[in-house]
Amino acid sequence: MSTTTRVADKAGVIGAIVGSFSCAMCFPAAASIGAAIGLGFLSHWEGLFVHTLIPIFALVALLANLAGWSSHGQWQRALAGSVGPVLVLIGAFGLTGVFGLTRGLLPADAARGTFYAGMIVMIVAAVWDLINPAHRRCAPAATKRQPDADAG
């Protein structure tokens, strides 16, 4: 992955995590962690975070993973990096509707579970990318085998 896609991926993950810290009603476990580390003041902008910023940051992470796939060609890594943002989007849209314009699509517990699973997958994929960065995999050049001159 290029530096731009790696930075965009990490920004998307961090943005979605910080956004989840702001909403005590929607994501109580994440909000309690946010309050414990001093980010309780984010609750004043709960609507902005939940309806707009979390989906935008999840889309940034998803697009960064897809752009990374086009550069390194490893579909397993791209799939692992894309599942998390998709689950976060399903959880966020399932709980609050699409950018706050529609009703929630899932029951609250199912949406929260999907969101938390997506956040965990995003964090694991981001840490995996930090520990073992993706490299372009080149296919070996096809070579024809030359027949032996002595085999007759």
Secondary structure by P-SEA (a helix, b strand, c coil): ccaaaaaaaaaaaaaaaaaaaacccccaaaaaaaaaacccccccaaaaaaaccaaaaaaaaaaaaaaaaaacccaaaaaaaaaaaaaaaaaaaaaccccccccccccaaaaaaaaaaaaaaaaaaaaaaaaccccccccccbbbbbcccccc
